[in-house]
Amino acid sequence: MENKFERWYDKYPDLKLLLQMLENVDEYNMELIAQDFIQIIMEKYKYKFDNVIADLSHNAPPGYKRWYDKNYNLHTCVEFIKTIEDEDEKKELINNFIMALLSFVSSADNG
């Protein structure tokens, strides 16, 4: 029997793990990580990203219920991943997000 409360990203174990890790990051650093990831998105998907931003601004969710919705940039990143239809591209983007987080953690540890 399928879980009725399953979220769209539950079928992507790497994204689910990434979100679990990010949930423990303080707001300031979460913002920095989200901004880094937005830069990654802009490098490859600028044309799509502009459309997603426009759509998000016109169709804001009725309530920011999830923890990551409270940070607009992180919310935008997650929603952008959701828009990628090609599964391989989506997985590559998730891996890029993970690498951005690991890079951030690594530079914080060495700084």
Legacy VTK file of the C-alpha trace (Angstrom):
# vtk DataFile Version 3.0
C-alpha trace
ASCII
DATASET POLYDATA
POINTS 111 float
0.000 0.000 0.000
1.339 3.404 -0.977
1.969 5.992 1.713
-0.534 8.826 1.159
1.769 11.266 2.928
4.752 10.627 0.708
6.302 13.821 -0.583
7.442 14.169 -4.203
11.089 14.161 -3.159
10.796 10.978 -1.102
11.494 9.010 -4.292
14.906 10.710 -4.504
16.926 9.339 -1.567
19.818 11.760 -2.153
17.515 14.784 -2.105
15.711 13.491 0.954
19.056 13.030 2.736
20.215 16.478 1.628
17.080 18.088 3.044
17.507 16.177 6.289
21.072 17.492 6.569
20.038 21.043 5.718
17.318 20.978 8.344
20.069 21.081 10.989
21.892 24.066 9.472
21.421 27.488 11.023
19.530 30.132 9.019
22.586 32.202 8.096
24.530 29.271 6.669
21.426 27.804 5.058
21.046 31.059 3.154
24.662 30.919 1.987
24.252 27.327 0.817
21.016 28.154 -1.012
22.681 31.119 -2.715
25.566 28.896 -3.834
23.120 26.414 -5.277
21.206 29.167 -7.077
24.487 30.106 -8.759
24.890 26.496 -9.904
21.344 26.517 -11.272
21.930 29.812 -13.074
24.999 28.444 -14.852
23.106 25.623 -16.512
19.404 26.457 -16.343
19.102 30.247 -16.484
16.328 30.182 -19.087
14.257 27.737 -17.004
15.107 29.384 -13.692
13.715 32.748 -14.785
10.423 31.058 -15.670
10.290 29.193 -12.362
10.935 32.391 -10.401
8.154 34.161 -12.287
5.810 31.234 -11.673
6.667 31.083 -7.965
6.030 34.783 -7.545
2.600 34.481 -9.174
1.638 31.179 -7.589
3.008 31.368 -4.082
1.952 28.436 -1.932
-1.034 29.205 0.283
1.043 28.581 3.359
4.667 27.867 3.921
4.195 24.641 5.833
7.491 22.876 5.322
10.571 23.899 7.267
12.508 24.747 4.103
9.735 27.029 2.859
10.711 29.562 5.519
13.882 30.354 3.566
12.783 31.779 0.225
16.008 30.858 -1.597
16.022 27.292 -0.317
12.334 26.962 -1.152
13.105 28.224 -4.666
15.925 25.691 -5.073
13.742 22.765 -4.037
10.867 23.928 -6.229
13.250 24.321 -9.151
14.478 20.749 -8.774
10.847 19.672 -8.845
10.378 21.313 -12.273
13.114 19.310 -14.000
11.364 16.619 -15.990
14.351 14.593 -17.168
15.167 12.162 -14.346
18.893 12.041 -15.142
19.083 15.839 -15.155
17.175 15.961 -11.893
19.580 13.501 -10.273
22.560 15.456 -11.612
21.123 18.666 -10.181
20.548 16.995 -6.807
24.170 15.788 -6.854
25.305 19.334 -7.647
23.323 20.584 -4.659
24.983 17.960 -2.450
28.397 19.004 -3.769
27.584 22.654 -2.981
26.724 21.648 0.576
29.867 19.531 0.946
32.006 22.312 -0.493
30.472 24.750 1.951
31.049 22.419 4.892
34.616 21.755 3.785
35.438 25.455 3.446
33.812 26.197 6.822
35.929 23.483 8.460
39.095 24.892 6.913
38.245 28.529 7.512
LINES 1 112
111 0 1 2 3 4 5 6 7 8 9 10 11 12 13 14 15 16 17 18 19 20 21 22 23 24 25 26 27 28 29 30 31 32 33 34 35 36 37 38 39 40 41 42 43 44 45 46 47 48 49 50 51 52 53 54 55 56 57 58 59 60 61 62 63 64 65 66 67 68 69 70 71 72 73 74 75 76 77 78 79 80 81 82 83 84 85 86 87 88 89 90 91 92 93 94 95 96 97 98 99 100 101 102 103 104 105 106 107 108 109 110
